[in-house]
Amino acid sequence: MRVTTADVQRMTSALFISEGPSSRSRQATFWTLLILAAIIASAGVAADSTATVIGAMIVAPLMTPIVGTALAIVLNDHRNLTSSALLVVAGAAGVVATGYVVGLFVPIEIVAATNSQVAGRVTPQLIDLLAALATGAVGAFALVRADVSDALPGVAIAISLVPPLAVVGLTLESGAPNQALGALLLFATNVAAIIATGTIVFLLFQVRTAAGETERFVGPLRGASLVTVAAALLLVAVPLSTISQHVLRQNADKIAAAPVAQAWAEQESWTITGISFSGSVLRIEAIGPAPEADAATLRAALDEAGLADVDVDVTLVIGGTRRLPATG
């Protein structure tokens, strides 16, 4: 499991955008593709279109400097480490700004309550970190092995980089900073995972040894660098764990509330149409004939079921079926 000097030259040429005689042209291409991907992602999120968001994932070039950061860490290349890291930060800021501007042209608020693309990216959990670690490993493996480079489009789709940043900009413009923070955490999780797994894969394939056989300078591998990578993973894992516990608790509360709400609705001759959480408040929606069902009895039943500490919003919709006979 060792790469060749040719592999090292191929990887450094592909990942270190700011290096070489064509660096300006490559940086111009990077920024052009990134801004276009940001527009596509922002428009896709605003339209709640999964297909459009996937298109943005394939176009976006943001994974290149992220994996380049991992390679620079392994080679202890301070110049390319700095340039790659700055490119990631500047690129992320550019996508957020683009999402904010696109949000100015959308007449409605783009928030989790009304948009599934936003809802899927503002509450990252530990499972997202696990998926990001595996996806990052595949991406790094595809780079060290030219014969499996066909996997890179799949990696681009699997790892969520530009869409959560677009969500950050859109939700900030919509006045939802907490949701923006959640989407930013998802992006940070994916970046930390890619750098961590990329570092491990490059070390396993002895990239340092192969690079040492070229004219490229390879600095001594410092333990502080590896500790920093591990610390970054731990830093994102802590809030992810907290969010995961919160989501599990809410799912347990919904499961506990469902039979109670159903029994109450049947007693009142109503029908439960939805049970969900909005923030920390349990929302129960019911539809039925007049008069309105007695919500106080539902509160008492939920308290008996162990949900006394959960705030509940009950939406009662007076409905029913009416036949409108033909007039012609």
Phi and psi restraints in degrees (value plus and minus 20) as a CYANA .aco file:
   2 ARG   PHI    -159.9  -119.9
   2 ARG   PSI     115.6   155.6
   3 VAL   PHI    -101.2   -61.2
   3 VAL   PSI     145.3   185.3
   4 THR   PHI    -118.2   -78.2
   4 THR   PSI     150.6   190.6
   5 THR   PHI     -82.3   -42.3
   5 THR   PSI     -53.3   -13.3
   6 ALA   PHI     -85.0   -45.0
   6 ALA   PSI     -58.5   -18.5
   7 ASP   PHI     -83.5   -43.5
   7 ASP   PSI     -61.2   -21.2
   8 VAL   PHI     -82.4   -42.4
   8 VAL   PSI     -64.8   -24.8
   9 GLN   PHI     -83.0   -43.0
   9 GLN   PSI     -58.1   -18.1
  10 ARG   PHI     -85.8   -45.8
  10 ARG   PSI     -63.5   -23.5
  11 MET   PHI     -88.8   -48.8
  11 MET   PSI     -64.4   -24.4
  12 THR   PHI     -85.7   -45.7
  12 THR   PSI     -55.7   -15.7
  13 SER   PHI     -86.3   -46.3
  13 SER   PSI     -55.7   -15.7
  14 ALA   PHI    -100.6   -60.6
  14 ALA   PSI     -52.5   -12.5
  15 LEU   PHI    -118.5   -78.5
  15 LEU   PSI     -50.9   -10.9
  16 PHE   PHI    -111.7   -71.7
  16 PHE   PSI      66.9   106.9
  17 ILE   PHI     -85.2   -45.2
  17 ILE   PSI     -53.4   -13.4
  18 SER   PHI    -105.7   -65.7
  18 SER   PSI     -11.9    28.1
  19 GLU   PHI    -131.2   -91.2
  19 GLU   PSI     122.6   162.6
  20 GLY   PHI      81.3   121.3
  20 GLY   PSI     148.6   188.6
  21 PRO   PHI     -87.7   -47.7
  21 PRO   PSI     -43.6    -3.6
  22 SER   PHI    -119.8   -79.8
  22 SER   PSI       2.9    42.9
  23 SER   PHI     -82.1   -42.1
  23 SER   PSI     -59.9   -19.9
  24 ARG   PHI     -83.8   -43.8
  24 ARG   PSI     -63.1   -23.1
  25 SER   PHI     -84.2   -44.2
  25 SER   PSI     -61.1   -21.1
  26 ARG   PHI     -88.8   -48.8
  26 ARG   PSI     -58.1   -18.1
  27 GLN   PHI     -86.9   -46.9
  27 GLN   PSI     -58.1   -18.1
  28 ALA   PHI     -83.1   -43.1
  28 ALA   PSI     -61.6   -21.6
  29 THR   PHI     -83.8   -43.8
  29 THR   PSI     -62.3   -22.3
  30 PHE   PHI     -78.1   -38.1
  30 PHE   PSI     -70.6   -30.6
  31 TRP   PHI     -87.5   -47.5
  31 TRP   PSI     -56.7   -16.7
  32 THR   PHI     -82.8   -42.8
  32 THR   PSI     -68.9   -28.9
  33 LEU   PHI     -85.0   -45.0
  33 LEU   PSI     -58.7   -18.7
  34 LEU   PHI     -86.1   -46.1
  34 LEU   PSI     -65.5   -25.5
  35 ILE   PHI     -86.4   -46.4
  35 ILE   PSI     -60.5   -20.5
  36 LEU   PHI     -83.5   -43.5
  36 LEU   PSI     -61.2   -21.2
  37 ALA   PHI     -83.8   -43.8
  37 ALA   PSI     -57.9   -17.9
  38 ALA   PHI     -84.4   -44.4
  38 ALA   PSI     -60.4   -20.4
  39 ILE   PHI     -85.3   -45.3
  39 ILE   PSI     -64.8   -24.8
  40 ILE   PHI     -81.5   -41.5
  40 ILE   PSI     -65.7   -25.7
  41 ALA   PHI     -84.4   -44.4
  41 ALA   PSI     -63.7   -23.7
  42 SER   PHI     -83.2   -43.2
  42 SER   PSI     -63.5   -23.5
  43 ALA   PHI     -85.4   -45.4
  43 ALA   PSI     -59.8   -19.8
  44 GLY   PHI     -85.1   -45.1
  44 GLY   PSI     -61.2   -21.2
  45 VAL   PHI     -85.5   -45.5
  45 VAL   PSI     -65.3   -25.3
  46 ALA   PHI     -81.0   -41.0
  46 ALA   PSI     -56.5   -16.5
  47 ALA   PHI    -107.1   -67.1
  47 ALA   PSI     -22.2    17.8
  48 ASP   PHI      37.1    77.1
  48 ASP   PSI      23.2    63.2
  49 SER   PHI    -129.6   -89.6
  49 SER   PSI      91.2   131.2
  50 THR   PHI     -84.7   -44.7
  50 THR   PSI     -60.6   -20.6
  51 ALA   PHI     -81.9   -41.9
  51 ALA   PSI     -61.2   -21.2
  52 THR   PHI     -87.2   -47.2
  52 THR   PSI     -60.3   -20.3
  53 VAL   PHI     -84.4   -44.4
  53 VAL   PSI     -59.7   -19.7
  54 ILE   PHI     -82.1   -42.1
  54 ILE   PSI     -59.4   -19.4
  55 GLY   PHI     -79.5   -39.5
  55 GLY   PSI     -59.7   -19.7
  56 ALA   PHI     -85.5   -45.5
  56 ALA   PSI     -56.8   -16.8
  57 MET   PHI     -81.4   -41.4
  57 MET   PSI     -59.3   -19.3
  58 ILE   PHI     -91.6   -51.6
  58 ILE   PSI     -57.9   -17.9
  59 VAL   PHI     -93.5   -53.5
  59 VAL   PSI     -56.1   -16.1
  60 ALA   PHI     -80.6   -40.6
  60 ALA   PSI     111.9   151.9
  61 PRO   PHI    -120.2   -80.2
  61 PRO   PSI      -5.0    35.0
  62 LEU   PHI     -87.5   -47.5
  62 LEU   PSI     -42.0    -2.0
  63 MET   PHI     -88.7   -48.7
  63 MET   PSI     -46.1    -6.1
  64 THR   PHI     -79.4   -39.4
  64 THR   PSI     -73.7   -33.7
  65 PRO   PHI     -90.0   -50.0
  65 PRO   PSI     -43.5    -3.5
  66 ILE   PHI     -88.8   -48.8
  66 ILE   PSI     -68.4   -28.4
  67 VAL   PHI     -87.0   -47.0
  67 VAL   PSI     -53.0   -13.0
  68 GLY   PHI     -81.4   -41.4
  68 GLY   PSI     -54.3   -14.3
  69 THR   PHI     -83.0   -43.0
  69 THR   PSI     -62.3   -22.3
  70 ALA   PHI     -83.2   -43.2
  70 ALA   PSI     -62.9   -22.9
  71 LEU   PHI     -85.7   -45.7
  71 LEU   PSI     -59.2   -19.2
  72 ALA   PHI     -85.4   -45.4
  72 ALA   PSI     -54.5   -14.5
  73 ILE   PHI     -84.4   -44.4
  73 ILE   PSI     -64.5   -24.5
  74 VAL   PHI     -84.8   -44.8
  74 VAL   PSI     -59.2   -19.2
  75 LEU   PHI    -105.6   -65.6
  75 LEU   PSI     -25.4    14.6
  76 ASN   PHI      33.3    73.3
  76 ASN   PSI      25.2    65.2
  77 ASP   PHI    -116.4   -76.4
  77 ASP   PSI      75.1   115.1
  78 HIS   PHI     -83.2   -43.2
  78 HIS   PSI     -58.4   -18.4
  79 ARG   PHI     -83.3   -43.3
  79 ARG   PSI     -70.6   -30.6
  80 ASN   PHI     -93.8   -53.8
  80 ASN   PSI     -47.2    -7.2
  81 LEU   PHI     -83.6   -43.6
  81 LEU   PSI     -66.0   -26.0
  82 THR   PHI     -85.2   -45.2
  82 THR   PSI     -66.6   -26.6
  83 SER   PHI     -86.3   -46.3
  83 SER   PSI     -59.7   -19.7
  84 SER   PHI     -87.6   -47.6
  84 SER   PSI     -64.0   -24.0
  85 ALA   PHI     -84.0   -44.0
  85 ALA   PSI     -62.1   -22.1
  86 LEU   PHI     -84.7   -44.7
  86 LEU   PSI     -55.4   -15.4
  87 LEU   PHI     -86.6   -46.6
  87 LEU   PSI     -57.9   -17.9
  88 VAL   PHI     -84.1   -44.1
  88 VAL   PSI     -67.4   -27.4
  89 VAL   PHI     -84.9   -44.9
  89 VAL   PSI     -67.4   -27.4
  90 ALA   PHI     -84.7   -44.7
  90 ALA   PSI     -59.7   -19.7
  91 GLY   PHI     -84.2   -44.2
  91 GLY   PSI     -61.9   -21.9
  92 ALA   PHI     -82.1   -42.1
  92 ALA   PSI     -63.7   -23.7
  93 ALA   PHI     -82.7   -42.7
  93 ALA   PSI     -57.9   -17.9
  94 GLY   PHI     -84.9   -44.9
  94 GLY   PSI     -59.9   -19.9
  95 VAL   PHI     -87.9   -47.9
  95 VAL   PSI     -61.9   -21.9
  96 VAL   PHI     -80.8   -40.8
  96 VAL   PSI     -64.9   -24.9
  97 ALA   PHI     -82.6   -42.6
  97 ALA   PSI     -60.1   -20.1
  98 THR   PHI     -84.1   -44.1
  98 THR   PSI     -62.7   -22.7
  99 GLY   PHI     -81.7   -41.7
  99 GLY   PSI     -59.9   -19.9
 100 TYR   PHI     -82.7   -42.7
 100 TYR   PSI     -64.7   -24.7
 101 VAL   PHI     -84.4   -44.4
 101 VAL   PSI     -63.6   -23.6
 102 VAL   PHI     -80.5   -40.5
 102 VAL   PSI     -58.1   -18.1
 103 GLY   PHI     -81.8   -41.8
 103 GLY   PSI     -47.1    -7.1
 104 LEU   PHI     -85.4   -45.4
 104 LEU   PSI     -45.3    -5.3
 105 PHE   PHI    -114.0   -74.0
 105 PHE   PSI     -20.7    19.3
 106 VAL   PHI    -119.5   -79.5
 106 VAL   PSI     103.8   143.8
 107 PRO   PHI     -94.7   -54.7
 107 PRO   PSI     -30.9     9.1
 108 ILE   PHI    -134.8   -94.8
 108 ILE   PSI     140.5   180.5
 109 GLU   PHI     -94.3   -54.3
 109 GLU   PSI     113.9   153.9
 110 ILE   PHI    -124.0   -84.0
 110 ILE   PSI      74.1   114.1
 111 VAL   PHI    -154.4  -114.4
 111 VAL   PSI     151.2   191.2
 112 ALA   PHI     -82.5   -42.5
 112 ALA   PSI     -52.1   -12.1
 113 ALA   PHI     -86.2   -46.2
 113 ALA   PSI     -44.3    -4.3
 114 THR   PHI    -141.7  -101.7
 114 THR   PSI     -18.8    21.2
 115 ASN   PHI    -160.6  -120.6
 115 ASN   PSI      98.6   138.6
 116 SER   PHI     -90.0   -50.0
 116 SER   PSI     -49.8    -9.8
 117 GLN   PHI     -85.3   -45.3
 117 GLN   PSI     -57.3   -17.3
 118 VAL   PHI     -92.4   -52.4
 118 VAL   PSI     -66.0   -26.0
 119 ALA   PHI     -77.9   -37.9
 119 ALA   PSI     -53.1   -13.1
 120 GLY   PHI     -99.6   -59.6
 120 GLY   PSI     -22.2    17.8
 121 ARG   PHI    -148.1  -108.1
 121 ARG   PSI     -16.0    24.0
 122 VAL   PHI    -127.6   -87.6
 122 VAL   PSI     -23.1    16.9
 123 THR   PHI    -150.8  -110.8
 123 THR   PSI      46.2    86.2
 124 PRO   PHI     -85.5   -45.5
 124 PRO   PSI     128.3   168.3
 125 GLN   PHI    -149.2  -109.2
 125 GLN   PSI     157.7   197.7
 126 LEU   PHI     -79.6   -39.6
 126 LEU   PSI     -51.4   -11.4
 127 ILE   PHI     -83.6   -43.6
 127 ILE   PSI     -49.5    -9.5
 128 ASP   PHI     -88.1   -48.1
 128 ASP   PSI     -56.4   -16.4
 129 LEU   PHI     -85.3   -45.3
 129 LEU   PSI     -61.9   -21.9
 130 LEU   PHI     -81.6   -41.6
 130 LEU   PSI     -64.9   -24.9
 131 ALA   PHI     -84.1   -44.1
 131 ALA   PSI     -59.4   -19.4
 132 ALA   PHI     -86.6   -46.6
 132 ALA   PSI     -58.9   -18.9
 133 LEU   PHI     -82.0   -42.0
 133 LEU   PSI     -65.3   -25.3
 134 ALA   PHI     -86.3   -46.3
 134 ALA   PSI     -61.9   -21.9
 135 THR   PHI     -86.3   -46.3
 135 THR   PSI     -60.8   -20.8
 136 GLY   PHI     -82.1   -42.1
 136 GLY   PSI     -57.9   -17.9
 137 ALA   PHI     -84.7   -44.7
 137 ALA   PSI     -61.0   -21.0
 138 VAL   PHI     -83.6   -43.6
 138 VAL   PSI     -63.0   -23.0
 139 GLY   PHI     -81.9   -41.9
 139 GLY   PSI     -64.3   -24.3
 140 ALA   PHI     -86.4   -46.4
 140 ALA   PSI     -59.4   -19.4
 141 PHE   PHI     -83.1   -43.1
 141 PHE   PSI     -59.4   -19.4
 142 ALA   PHI     -87.0   -47.0
 142 ALA   PSI     -46.3    -6.3
 143 LEU   PHI     -99.1   -59.1
 143 LEU   PSI     -58.9   -18.9
 144 VAL   PHI     -97.3   -57.3
 144 VAL   PSI     -42.3    -2.3
 145 ARG   PHI    -133.5   -93.5
 145 ARG   PSI      82.1   122.1
 146 ALA   PHI     -82.0   -42.0
 146 ALA   PSI     -44.9    -4.9
 147 ASP   PHI     -95.0   -55.0
 147 ASP   PSI     -29.5    10.5
 148 VAL   PHI    -138.3   -98.3
 148 VAL   PSI       4.3    44.3
 149 SER   PHI     -86.0   -46.0
 149 SER   PSI     -37.0     3.0
 150 ASP   PHI     -83.9   -43.9
 150 ASP   PSI     -34.7     5.3
 151 ALA   PHI     -98.0   -58.0
 151 ALA   PSI     -33.5     6.5
 152 LEU   PHI     -81.6   -41.6
 152 LEU   PSI     -60.0   -20.0
 153 PRO   PHI     -79.4   -39.4
 153 PRO   PSI     -58.6   -18.6
 154 GLY   PHI     -85.3   -45.3
 154 GLY   PSI     -56.2   -16.2
 155 VAL   PHI     -84.7   -44.7
 155 VAL   PSI     -61.9   -21.9
 156 ALA   PHI     -80.3   -40.3
 156 ALA   PSI     -56.3   -16.3
 157 ILE   PHI     -95.4   -55.4
 157 ILE   PSI     -60.3   -20.3
 158 ALA   PHI     -89.9   -49.9
 158 ALA   PSI     -57.3   -17.3
 159 ILE   PHI    -111.6   -71.6
 159 ILE   PSI     110.1   150.1
 160 SER   PHI    -119.5   -79.5
 160 SER   PSI      85.7   125.7
 161 LEU   PHI    -135.4   -95.4
 161 LEU   PSI     -82.5   -42.5
 162 VAL   PHI     -92.4   -52.4
 162 VAL   PSI     -62.7   -22.7
 163 PRO   PHI     -76.1   -36.1
 163 PRO   PSI     -65.7   -25.7
 164 PRO   PHI     -84.2   -44.2
 164 PRO   PSI     -52.2   -12.2
 165 LEU   PHI     -87.8   -47.8
 165 LEU   PSI     -58.1   -18.1
 166 ALA   PHI     -83.1   -43.1
 166 ALA   PSI     -59.2   -19.2
 167 VAL   PHI     -82.9   -42.9
 167 VAL   PSI     -57.7   -17.7
 168 VAL   PHI     -77.2   -37.2
 168 VAL   PSI     -70.1   -30.1
 169 GLY   PHI     -84.2   -44.2
 169 GLY   PSI     -63.1   -23.1
 170 LEU   PHI     -86.7   -46.7
 170 LEU   PSI     -61.9   -21.9
 171 THR   PHI     -94.6   -54.6
 171 THR   PSI     -50.9   -10.9
 172 LEU   PHI     -83.0   -43.0
 172 LEU   PSI     -63.5   -23.5
 173 GLU   PHI     -86.1   -46.1
 173 GLU   PSI     -48.8    -8.8
 174 SER   PHI    -105.6   -65.6
 174 SER   PSI     -19.3    20.7
 175 GLY   PHI      57.9    97.9
 175 GLY   PSI      15.0    55.0
 176 ALA   PHI    -145.2  -105.2
 176 ALA   PSI      52.3    92.3
 177 PRO   PHI     -84.1   -44.1
 177 PRO   PSI     -51.4   -11.4
 178 ASN   PHI     -85.2   -45.2
 178 ASN   PSI     -59.3   -19.3
 179 GLN   PHI     -89.2   -49.2
 179 GLN   PSI     -56.7   -16.7
 180 ALA   PHI     -81.7   -41.7
 180 ALA   PSI     -59.9   -19.9
 181 LEU   PHI     -84.7   -44.7
 181 LEU   PSI     -58.7   -18.7
 182 GLY   PHI     -84.0   -44.0
 182 GLY   PSI     -62.4   -22.4
 183 ALA   PHI     -86.7   -46.7
 183 ALA   PSI     -56.2   -16.2
 184 LEU   PHI     -86.0   -46.0
 184 LEU   PSI     -55.7   -15.7
 185 LEU   PHI     -84.3   -44.3
 185 LEU   PSI     -58.3   -18.3
 186 LEU   PHI     -82.7   -42.7
 186 LEU   PSI     -64.0   -24.0
 187 PHE   PHI     -82.1   -42.1
 187 PHE   PSI     -66.2   -26.2
 188 ALA   PHI     -81.7   -41.7
 188 ALA   PSI     -57.3   -17.3
 189 THR   PHI     -80.8   -40.8
 189 THR   PSI     -65.8   -25.8
 190 ASN   PHI     -87.6   -47.6
 190 ASN   PSI     -58.8   -18.8
 191 VAL   PHI     -84.5   -44.5
 191 VAL   PSI     -67.6   -27.6
 192 ALA   PHI     -80.7   -40.7
 192 ALA   PSI     -59.7   -19.7
 193 ALA   PHI     -87.8   -47.8
 193 ALA   PSI     -61.8   -21.8
 194 ILE   PHI     -83.3   -43.3
 194 ILE   PSI     -65.0   -25.0
 195 ILE   PHI     -84.6   -44.6
 195 ILE   PSI     -61.7   -21.7
 196 ALA   PHI     -85.0   -45.0
 196 ALA   PSI     -71.5   -31.5
 197 THR   PHI     -90.8   -50.8
 197 THR   PSI     -53.4   -13.4
 198 GLY   PHI     -82.7   -42.7
 198 GLY   PSI     -62.1   -22.1
 199 THR   PHI     -80.6   -40.6
 199 THR   PSI     -64.6   -24.6
 200 ILE   PHI     -84.1   -44.1
 200 ILE   PSI     -65.7   -25.7
 201 VAL   PHI     -83.5   -43.5
 201 VAL   PSI     -63.5   -23.5
 202 PHE   PHI     -83.3   -43.3
 202 PHE   PSI     -56.9   -16.9
 203 LEU   PHI     -89.3   -49.3
 203 LEU   PSI     -61.7   -21.7
 204 LEU   PHI     -82.8   -42.8
 204 LEU   PSI     -54.6   -14.6
 205 PHE   PHI    -110.3   -70.3
 205 PHE   PSI      -6.9    33.1
 206 GLN   PHI      33.8    73.8
 206 GLN   PSI      25.6    65.6
 207 VAL   PHI     -83.0   -43.0
 207 VAL   PSI     -55.2   -15.2
 208 ARG   PHI     -82.4   -42.4
 208 ARG   PSI     -62.9   -22.9
 209 THR   PHI     -83.9   -43.9
 209 THR   PSI     -65.0   -25.0
 210 ALA   PHI     -86.4   -46.4
 210 ALA   PSI     -59.1   -19.1
 211 ALA   PHI     -86.1   -46.1
 211 ALA   PSI     -52.2   -12.2
 212 GLY   PHI     -86.0   -46.0
 212 GLY   PSI     -39.3     0.7
 213 GLU   PHI    -107.9   -67.9
 213 GLU   PSI     -20.7    19.3
 214 THR   PHI    -124.4   -84.4
 214 THR   PSI    -194.4  -154.4
 215 GLU   PHI    -101.6   -61.6
 215 GLU   PSI     -25.3    14.7
 216 ARG   PHI     -93.2   -53.2
 216 ARG   PSI     116.8   156.8
 217 PHE   PHI     -95.2   -55.2
 217 PHE   PSI     112.1   152.1
 218 VAL   PHI    -140.7  -100.7
 218 VAL   PSI      92.8   132.8
 219 GLY   PHI     -97.2   -57.2
 219 GLY   PSI     144.4   184.4
 220 PRO   PHI     -84.8   -44.8
 220 PRO   PSI     116.6   156.6
 221 LEU   PHI     -91.5   -51.5
 221 LEU   PSI     102.3   142.3
 222 ARG   PHI    -120.0   -80.0
 222 ARG   PSI     114.9   154.9
 223 GLY   PHI     -83.2   -43.2
 223 GLY   PSI     -49.4    -9.4
 224 ALA   PHI     -81.3   -41.3
 224 ALA   PSI     -54.9   -14.9
 225 SER   PHI     -85.5   -45.5
 225 SER   PSI     -64.2   -24.2
 226 LEU   PHI     -87.6   -47.6
 226 LEU   PSI     -56.2   -16.2
 227 VAL   PHI     -84.1   -44.1
 227 VAL   PSI     -58.7   -18.7
 228 THR   PHI     -83.1   -43.1
 228 THR   PSI     -61.7   -21.7
 229 VAL   PHI     -82.6   -42.6
 229 VAL   PSI     -65.2   -25.2
 230 ALA   PHI     -84.4   -44.4
 230 ALA   PSI     -59.0   -19.0
 231 ALA   PHI     -84.9   -44.9
 231 ALA   PSI     -56.1   -16.1
 232 ALA   PHI     -83.3   -43.3
 232 ALA   PSI     -61.3   -21.3
 233 LEU   PHI     -82.3   -42.3
 233 LEU   PSI     -63.8   -23.8
 234 LEU   PHI     -83.9   -43.9
 234 LEU   PSI     -57.4   -17.4
 235 LEU   PHI     -82.1   -42.1
 235 LEU   PSI     -58.8   -18.8
 236 VAL   PHI    -104.1   -64.1
 236 VAL   PSI     -45.2    -5.2
 237 ALA   PHI     -87.8   -47.8
 237 ALA   PSI     -52.6   -12.6
 238 VAL   PHI     -83.0   -43.0
 238 VAL   PSI     -75.5   -35.5
 239 PRO   PHI     -85.2   -45.2
 239 PRO   PSI     -52.2   -12.2
 240 LEU   PHI     -82.2   -42.2
 240 LEU   PSI     -59.9   -19.9
 241 SER   PHI     -83.5   -43.5
 241 SER   PSI     -62.1   -22.1
 242 THR   PHI     -82.6   -42.6
 242 THR   PSI     -65.3   -25.3
 243 ILE   PHI     -84.1   -44.1
 243 ILE   PSI     -61.5   -21.5
 244 SER   PHI     -80.0   -40.0
 244 SER   PSI     -63.5   -23.5
 245 GLN   PHI     -83.6   -43.6
 245 GLN   PSI     -59.3   -19.3
 246 HIS   PHI     -84.6   -44.6
 246 HIS   PSI     -63.5   -23.5
 247 VAL   PHI     -86.0   -46.0
 247 VAL   PSI     -60.8   -20.8
 248 LEU   PHI     -82.4   -42.4
 248 LEU   PSI     -59.9   -19.9
 249 ARG   PHI     -84.0   -44.0
 249 ARG   PSI     -62.5   -22.5
 250 GLN   PHI     -85.9   -45.9
 250 GLN   PSI     -59.4   -19.4
 251 ASN   PHI     -83.3   -43.3
 251 ASN   PSI     -60.1   -20.1
 252 ALA   PHI     -84.2   -44.2
 252 ALA   PSI     -59.7   -19.7
 253 ASP   PHI     -85.3   -45.3
 253 ASP   PSI     -59.2   -19.2
 254 LYS   PHI     -85.5   -45.5
 254 LYS   PSI     -60.7   -20.7
 255 ILE   PHI     -84.0   -44.0
 255 ILE   PSI     -60.0   -20.0
 256 ALA   PHI     -90.5   -50.5
 256 ALA   PSI     -53.4   -13.4
 257 ALA   PHI     -99.3   -59.3
 257 ALA   PSI     -46.2    -6.2
 258 ALA   PHI     -77.7   -37.7
 258 ALA   PSI     -73.3   -33.3
 259 PRO   PHI     -86.7   -46.7
 259 PRO   PSI     -52.0   -12.0
 260 VAL   PHI     -85.5   -45.5
 260 VAL   PSI     -66.4   -26.4
 261 ALA   PHI     -85.6   -45.6
 261 ALA   PSI     -58.2   -18.2
 262 GLN   PHI     -85.7   -45.7
 262 GLN   PSI     -62.5   -22.5
 263 ALA   PHI     -84.5   -44.5
 263 ALA   PSI     -61.2   -21.2
 264 TRP   PHI     -83.0   -43.0
 264 TRP   PSI     -62.8   -22.8
 265 ALA   PHI     -84.5   -44.5
 265 ALA   PSI     -62.0   -22.0
 266 GLU   PHI     -83.4   -43.4
 266 GLU   PSI     -58.0   -18.0
 267 GLN   PHI     -85.1   -45.1
 267 GLN   PSI     -52.7   -12.7
 268 GLU   PHI    -113.6   -73.6
 268 GLU   PSI     -17.8    22.2
 269 SER   PHI      43.2    83.2
 269 SER   PSI      16.0    56.0
 270 TRP   PHI    -136.2   -96.2
 270 TRP   PSI     156.3   196.3
 271 THR   PHI    -150.4  -110.4
 271 THR   PSI     110.0   150.0
 272 ILE   PHI     -96.9   -56.9
 272 ILE   PSI     106.8   146.8
 273 THR   PHI    -128.3   -88.3
 273 THR   PSI     -31.7     8.3
 274 GLY   PHI    -195.9  -155.9
 274 GLY   PSI     121.2   161.2
 275 ILE   PHI    -152.9  -112.9
 275 ILE   PSI     100.5   140.5
 276 SER   PHI    -173.4  -133.4
 276 SER   PSI     153.5   193.5
 277 PHE   PHI    -130.5   -90.5
 277 PHE   PSI     117.9   157.9
 278 SER   PHI    -139.4   -99.4
 278 SER   PSI      79.7   119.7
 279 GLY   PHI      49.7    89.7
 279 GLY   PSI    -141.4  -101.4
 280 SER   PHI    -124.0   -84.0
 280 SER   PSI     -10.6    29.4
 281 VAL   PHI    -125.2   -85.2
 281 VAL   PSI     108.6   148.6
 282 LEU   PHI     -98.6   -58.6
 282 LEU   PSI     106.2   146.2
 283 ARG   PHI    -128.5   -88.5
 283 ARG   PSI     105.4   145.4
 284 ILE   PHI    -139.3   -99.3
 284 ILE   PSI     104.7   144.7
 285 GLU   PHI    -132.4   -92.4
 285 GLU   PSI     113.3   153.3
 286 ALA   PHI    -158.8  -118.8
 286 ALA   PSI     128.1   168.1
 287 ILE   PHI    -149.6  -109.6
 287 ILE   PSI     123.3   163.3
 288 GLY   PHI    -196.5  -156.5
 288 GLY   PSI    -198.9  -158.9
 289 PRO   PHI    -101.3   -61.3
 289 PRO   PSI     141.9   181.9
 290 ALA   PHI     -87.7   -47.7
 290 ALA   PSI     132.1   172.1
 291 PRO   PHI     -99.5   -59.5
 291 PRO   PSI     151.8   191.8
 292 GLU   PHI     -81.2   -41.2
 292 GLU   PSI     127.1   167.1
 293 ALA   PHI     -90.8   -50.8
 293 ALA   PSI     133.5   173.5
 294 ASP   PHI    -100.5   -60.5
 294 ASP   PSI      85.1   125.1
 295 ALA   PHI     -91.0   -51.0
 295 ALA   PSI     -43.4    -3.4
 296 ALA   PHI     -82.6   -42.6
 296 ALA   PSI     -56.1   -16.1
 297 THR   PHI     -88.0   -48.0
 297 THR   PSI     -52.1   -12.1
 298 LEU   PHI     -87.8   -47.8
 298 LEU   PSI     -61.2   -21.2
 299 ARG   PHI     -80.9   -40.9
 299 ARG   PSI     -62.9   -22.9
 300 ALA   PHI     -84.9   -44.9
 300 ALA   PSI     -59.0   -19.0
 301 ALA   PHI     -88.2   -48.2
 301 ALA   PSI     -58.8   -18.8
 302 LEU   PHI     -86.1   -46.1
 302 LEU   PSI     -59.0   -19.0
 303 ASP   PHI     -80.8   -40.8
 303 ASP   PSI     -62.0   -22.0
 304 GLU   PHI     -86.4   -46.4
 304 GLU   PSI     -46.0    -6.0
 305 ALA   PHI    -105.3   -65.3
 305 ALA   PSI     -14.3    25.7
 306 GLY   PHI      70.8   110.8
 306 GLY   PSI      -3.4    36.6
 307 LEU   PHI    -130.8   -90.8
 307 LEU   PSI       9.8    49.8
 308 ALA   PHI     -85.3   -45.3
 308 ALA   PSI     -43.7    -3.7
 309 ASP   PHI    -112.6   -72.6
 309 ASP   PSI     -10.9    29.1
 310 VAL   PHI    -129.8   -89.8
 310 VAL   PSI     101.5   141.5
 311 ASP   PHI     -89.5   -49.5
 311 ASP   PSI     121.8   161.8
 312 VAL   PHI    -150.0  -110.0
 312 VAL   PSI     110.8   150.8
 313 ASP   PHI    -125.5   -85.5
 313 ASP   PSI     104.1   144.1
 314 VAL   PHI    -130.3   -90.3
 314 VAL   PSI     102.1   142.1
 315 THR   PHI    -124.3   -84.3
 315 THR   PSI      95.6   135.6
 316 LEU   PHI    -126.8   -86.8
 316 LEU   PSI      98.7   138.7
 317 VAL   PHI    -131.4   -91.4
 317 VAL   PSI      99.0   139.0
 318 ILE   PHI     -96.1   -56.1
 318 ILE   PSI      93.7   133.7
 319 GLY   PHI    -152.2  -112.2
 319 GLY   PSI    -165.4  -125.4
 320 GLY   PHI     108.7   148.7
 320 GLY   PSI     149.9   189.9
 321 THR   PHI    -128.6   -88.6
 321 THR   PSI     110.9   150.9
 322 ARG   PHI    -145.9  -105.9
 322 ARG   PSI     112.1   152.1
 323 ARG   PHI    -112.6   -72.6
 323 ARG   PSI     112.3   152.3
 324 LEU   PHI    -130.4   -90.4
 324 LEU   PSI      80.5   120.5
 325 PRO   PHI     -85.2   -45.2
 325 PRO   PSI     131.2   171.2
 326 ALA   PHI     -82.1   -42.1
 326 ALA   PSI     125.2   165.2
 327 THR   PHI    -129.3   -89.3
 327 THR   PSI     -25.8    14.2
